[in-house]
């Protein structure tokens, strides 16, 4: 962890709703005038899309599984090295994974490929990561140790599958059968690499539908925010003002001493009320330290 170069990470599996949180945090950055370096977790996949297809076929022929959730398909070492480098120096090497033609055209590349590695621009206020493995820990690598604020997005698994199926079929052109096969293939890695992260997060946002999601593979639409509650759990977060949150968020209630439940339609408000002071504290501590270091440098001259 680093006061001078803080790292904020939103972690959650594909279809978990990390994009919603990213939008809220980006809004917070604008309000606080924070210049953040933005990092997508997909950029640390080990294989381009065509290469991954080959690896999946190879694994199937050997009676094995490989998925984007696991260590075989992701370079945890490179991600750990970037977090370590940023925490120590405020810089590091990054690239971008191009999901679609719209993303790929400006780079004159095909979708499913990576841009070249390049160095992060200097003098950013923080590093903001959004992806699958912001809290990853394996026997060889510990990504989570460098994260100053780790946020988990964890819809109950049936809702997560519904979101993934509908997103991947409607937006990415995959067949429903292919997405279902991907879910089954990913299960071992999901249990090993994704779920343990949520015991390391500082805050979890778990969306729980109030409508029937018992068969996610036959669902035709995603339950709306108004058709759900969001369970928000805090761990090692000091000075959470629960009475203030309960007053500001209509319909909210405490379910445990460290857990507040809010109506799904209030999720955006809850995100901003909870995360704004935490991010502001990180940035203020950074700016205070930089001011002290600048004062010391001036005294030496």
VMD Tcl script that draws the C-alpha trace (Angstrom):
set ca {
  {0.00 0.00 0.00}
  {1.15 3.54 -0.67}
  {0.23 6.97 0.65}
  {2.05 8.77 -2.15}
  {0.74 6.58 -4.98}
  {-2.58 5.00 -3.87}
  {-4.29 2.22 -5.78}
  {-8.08 1.77 -5.93}
  {-9.45 -1.46 -7.39}
  {-12.94 -2.64 -8.26}
  {-12.97 -6.41 -8.64}
  {-15.72 -8.73 -9.79}
  {-16.31 -11.45 -12.34}
  {-17.61 -10.96 -15.86}
  {-21.17 -9.62 -15.69}
  {-20.90 -8.63 -12.02}
  {-21.64 -4.95 -12.58}
  {-18.17 -3.52 -12.12}
  {-18.91 -1.02 -14.89}
  {-21.67 0.56 -12.76}
  {-19.21 1.13 -9.94}
  {-16.57 2.40 -12.35}
  {-18.99 5.05 -13.63}
  {-19.74 6.17 -10.06}
  {-16.06 6.35 -9.15}
  {-15.23 8.26 -12.34}
  {-17.88 10.79 -11.31}
  {-16.30 11.04 -7.86}
  {-12.90 11.64 -9.47}
  {-14.36 14.54 -11.47}
  {-15.98 16.10 -8.41}
  {-12.78 15.82 -6.37}
  {-10.58 16.89 -9.31}
  {-8.63 13.65 -9.12}
  {-6.37 12.79 -12.06}
  {-6.52 8.99 -12.07}
  {-4.69 6.53 -14.28}
  {-7.35 4.08 -15.51}
  {-6.53 0.40 -15.93}
  {-8.68 -2.42 -17.32}
  {-8.02 -5.89 -15.95}
  {-8.51 -7.50 -19.36}
  {-5.21 -5.98 -20.47}
  {-3.49 -8.62 -18.32}
  {-4.97 -11.58 -20.15}
  {-2.20 -13.85 -21.32}
  {-3.71 -14.53 -24.75}
  {-5.40 -12.57 -27.53}
  {-8.89 -13.80 -28.44}
  {-7.80 -16.11 -31.27}
  {-4.99 -17.51 -29.15}
  {-7.38 -18.14 -26.28}
  {-9.70 -20.08 -28.59}
  {-6.78 -22.33 -29.48}
  {-5.85 -22.81 -25.82}
  {-9.45 -23.72 -24.97}
  {-9.51 -26.38 -27.69}
  {-6.16 -27.77 -26.53}
  {-7.41 -27.99 -22.97}
  {-10.65 -29.69 -24.03}
  {-8.68 -32.30 -25.99}
  {-6.73 -33.04 -22.80}
  {-9.86 -33.17 -20.66}
  {-8.91 -29.93 -18.91}
  {-10.42 -26.46 -18.53}
  {-8.99 -23.00 -19.08}
  {-10.85 -19.75 -18.48}
  {-10.32 -16.01 -18.16}
  {-10.84 -16.41 -14.41}
  {-7.72 -18.50 -13.88}
  {-3.97 -18.11 -13.69}
  {-3.29 -19.99 -16.94}
  {-5.07 -17.29 -18.96}
  {-3.88 -14.27 -16.97}
  {-0.47 -12.83 -16.20}
  {-0.77 -12.27 -12.44}
  {2.95 -11.60 -12.29}
  {2.68 -8.65 -14.66}
  {-0.31 -7.26 -12.75}
  {1.49 -7.61 -9.42}
  {4.58 -5.94 -10.90}
  {2.55 -3.01 -12.18}
  {0.83 -2.49 -8.82}
  {4.19 -2.70 -7.03}
  {5.80 -0.30 -9.48}
  {2.96 2.21 -9.23}
  {2.87 2.05 -5.42}
  {6.61 2.75 -5.30}
  {7.13 5.15 -8.21}
  {3.74 6.24 -9.59}
  {4.36 4.63 -12.95}
  {4.53 1.26 -14.73}
  {3.87 -0.49 -18.03}
  {0.31 -0.95 -19.31}
  {-1.60 -1.90 -22.46}
  {-5.23 -2.17 -23.55}
  {-7.32 -5.15 -24.64}
  {-9.54 -4.21 -27.57}
  {-12.94 -5.90 -27.15}
  {-14.83 -4.53 -30.15}
  {-14.35 -3.02 -33.60}
  {-15.16 0.41 -32.19}
  {-12.28 0.07 -29.73}
  {-9.92 -1.49 -32.28}
  {-10.38 0.89 -35.24}
  {-8.43 3.84 -33.72}
  {-5.45 1.51 -33.27}
  {-5.76 -0.01 -36.76}
  {-6.05 -3.45 -35.15}
  {-8.56 -6.26 -34.96}
  {-10.81 -6.75 -31.92}
  {-9.58 -9.33 -29.47}
  {-6.00 -8.07 -29.63}
  {-3.75 -5.98 -27.39}
  {-2.23 -2.56 -27.93}
  {1.56 -2.34 -27.43}
  {2.88 -1.96 -23.90}
  {3.60 1.62 -22.92}
  {4.48 3.53 -19.77}
  {1.75 5.16 -17.71}
  {1.64 8.91 -17.98}
  {3.41 10.52 -15.02}
  {2.13 12.47 -12.01}
  {-1.31 10.89 -11.65}
  {-3.10 11.11 -8.29}
  {-3.95 7.42 -8.11}
  {-4.24 4.21 -10.12}
  {-7.79 2.94 -10.68}
  {-8.18 -0.73 -11.70}
  {-11.41 -2.36 -12.83}
  {-11.46 -6.04 -13.67}
  {-11.41 -9.65 -12.54}
  {-8.39 -9.83 -10.29}
  {-7.85 -6.66 -8.25}
  {-7.66 -8.77 -5.09}
  {-5.97 -11.86 -6.52}
  {-3.61 -13.93 -4.37}
  {-1.89 -17.17 -5.45}
  {1.06 -19.14 -4.11}
  {3.32 -17.16 -6.45}
  {1.71 -13.70 -6.54}
  {-0.09 -11.28 -4.23}
  {-1.86 -8.50 -6.11}
  {-4.14 -7.53 -3.21}
  {-1.29 -6.41 -0.92}
  {-0.74 -3.23 -2.96}
  {-4.38 -2.07 -3.09}
  {-5.33 0.78 -0.75}
  {-9.09 0.56 -1.39}
  {-10.44 -2.76 -2.68}
  {-14.11 -2.84 -3.70}
  {-15.98 -6.03 -4.58}
  {-18.97 -6.21 -6.91}
  {-20.73 -9.46 -6.11}
  {-24.27 -10.09 -7.35}
  {-25.66 -13.45 -6.27}
  {-24.42 -16.01 -8.75}
  {-27.71 -16.56 -10.64}
  {-27.98 -12.82 -11.28}
  {-24.35 -12.72 -12.32}
  {-24.96 -15.46 -14.87}
  {-28.06 -13.70 -16.21}
  {-26.11 -10.47 -16.68}
  {-23.26 -12.30 -18.40}
  {-25.52 -14.30 -20.74}
  {-27.54 -11.27 -21.85}
  {-24.48 -9.00 -22.19}
  {-22.41 -11.51 -24.16}
  {-25.26 -12.48 -26.48}
  {-26.60 -8.96 -27.10}
  {-23.39 -6.89 -27.07}
  {-20.60 -9.30 -28.02}
  {-22.39 -11.56 -30.51}
  {-21.88 -14.87 -28.71}
  {-24.49 -17.60 -28.83}
  {-26.36 -18.50 -25.65}
  {-24.89 -22.01 -25.85}
  {-21.35 -20.63 -26.08}
  {-21.86 -18.41 -23.04}
  {-23.34 -21.28 -21.02}
  {-20.38 -23.46 -22.00}
  {-18.04 -20.69 -20.88}
  {-19.77 -20.51 -17.47}
  {-19.39 -24.26 -16.96}
  {-15.77 -24.25 -18.13}
  {-14.94 -21.39 -15.76}
  {-16.41 -22.86 -12.59}
  {-13.22 -24.29 -11.08}
  {-11.33 -21.05 -11.67}
  {-14.28 -19.03 -10.36}
  {-14.14 -20.92 -7.05}
  {-10.34 -20.80 -6.83}
  {-9.54 -17.28 -8.04}
  {-12.67 -15.08 -7.99}
  {-14.66 -15.78 -4.83}
  {-11.69 -15.69 -2.37}
  {-11.07 -12.06 -3.33}
  {-14.31 -10.98 -1.64}
  {-12.92 -11.96 1.76}
  {-10.08 -9.47 1.14}
  {-12.14 -6.51 -0.03}
  {-12.67 -3.46 2.13}
  {-16.25 -3.10 0.87}
  {-18.55 -5.52 -0.96}
  {-21.65 -4.48 -2.89}
  {-23.84 -7.54 -3.42}
  {-27.02 -7.14 -5.46}
  {-29.83 -9.51 -4.52}
  {-32.92 -9.65 -6.79}
  {-36.42 -9.66 -5.36}
  {-37.76 -11.49 -8.44}
  {-37.39 -15.11 -9.49}
  {-33.93 -15.87 -10.93}
  {-34.01 -19.58 -10.15}
  {-33.24 -20.58 -13.77}
  {-30.74 -18.02 -15.06}
  {-30.31 -19.89 -18.35}
  {-33.89 -19.22 -19.43}
  {-34.02 -15.56 -18.36}
  {-35.01 -13.08 -21.05}
  {-34.04 -9.89 -19.21}
  {-31.94 -8.66 -16.31}
  {-33.80 -7.76 -13.11}
  {-33.76 -4.00 -12.72}
  {-32.15 -2.16 -9.83}
  {-35.63 -1.41 -8.48}
  {-36.26 -5.17 -8.40}
  {-33.40 -5.78 -6.00}
  {-31.62 -4.85 -2.80}
  {-27.91 -4.17 -2.41}
  {-26.15 -5.68 0.59}
  {-23.07 -3.60 1.49}
  {-20.50 -5.16 3.83}
  {-17.56 -3.24 5.34}
  {-14.26 -4.77 6.52}
  {-11.40 -2.76 8.05}
  {-13.03 0.53 7.06}
  {-12.71 3.00 9.96}
  {-15.28 5.58 11.00}
  {-18.19 4.48 8.80}
  {-21.06 6.82 9.67}
  {-23.94 4.35 9.54}
  {-26.52 6.72 11.10}
  {-25.75 9.26 8.36}
  {-26.11 6.62 5.62}
  {-29.40 5.39 7.07}
  {-30.68 8.96 7.17}
  {-29.58 9.76 3.60}
  {-30.73 6.55 1.90}
  {-34.49 5.99 2.13}
  {-35.46 2.38 2.80}
  {-32.03 1.34 4.05}
  {-31.47 -0.75 7.18}
  {-28.69 -2.50 9.09}
  {-28.66 -6.31 8.83}
  {-25.43 -6.79 10.79}
  {-23.08 -4.55 12.71}
  {-20.90 -4.11 9.60}
  {-23.60 -4.43 6.93}
  {-26.14 -2.00 5.52}
  {-28.86 -2.97 3.03}
  {-30.17 -0.39 0.55}
  {-32.87 -0.50 -2.15}
  {-31.36 -1.32 -5.53}
  {-32.55 1.94 -7.01}
  {-30.42 3.77 -4.44}
  {-27.24 1.93 -5.38}
  {-25.69 4.87 -7.25}
  {-26.38 7.19 -4.32}
  {-24.94 4.65 -1.88}
  {-21.80 4.27 -3.98}
  {-21.14 8.00 -3.97}
  {-22.01 8.53 -0.29}
  {-19.78 5.66 0.82}
  {-16.85 5.94 -1.57}
  {-16.46 9.73 -1.80}
  {-15.03 10.25 1.72}
  {-12.79 7.18 1.39}
  {-11.32 8.33 -1.92}
  {-11.07 11.91 -0.67}
  {-9.11 10.71 2.36}
  {-6.64 8.79 0.16}
  {-6.11 11.79 -2.10}
  {-5.81 14.27 0.77}
  {-3.19 12.08 2.46}
  {-1.27 11.91 -0.82}
  {-1.40 15.66 -1.36}
  {-0.40 16.34 2.24}
  {2.62 14.02 1.91}
  {3.68 15.61 -1.37}
  {3.42 19.02 0.22}
  {5.65 17.89 3.08}
  {8.20 16.41 0.69}
  {8.23 19.58 -1.41}
  {8.79 21.63 1.77}
  {11.73 19.41 2.73}
  {13.23 19.73 -0.76}
  {12.93 23.51 -0.63}
  {14.62 23.59 2.77}
  {17.55 21.61 1.39}
  {18.09 24.03 -1.49}
}
mol new
graphics top color blue
foreach p $ca { graphics top sphere $p radius 0.5 }
foreach p [lrange $ca 0 end-1] q [lrange $ca 1 end] { graphics top cylinder $p $q radius 0.2 }
display resetview
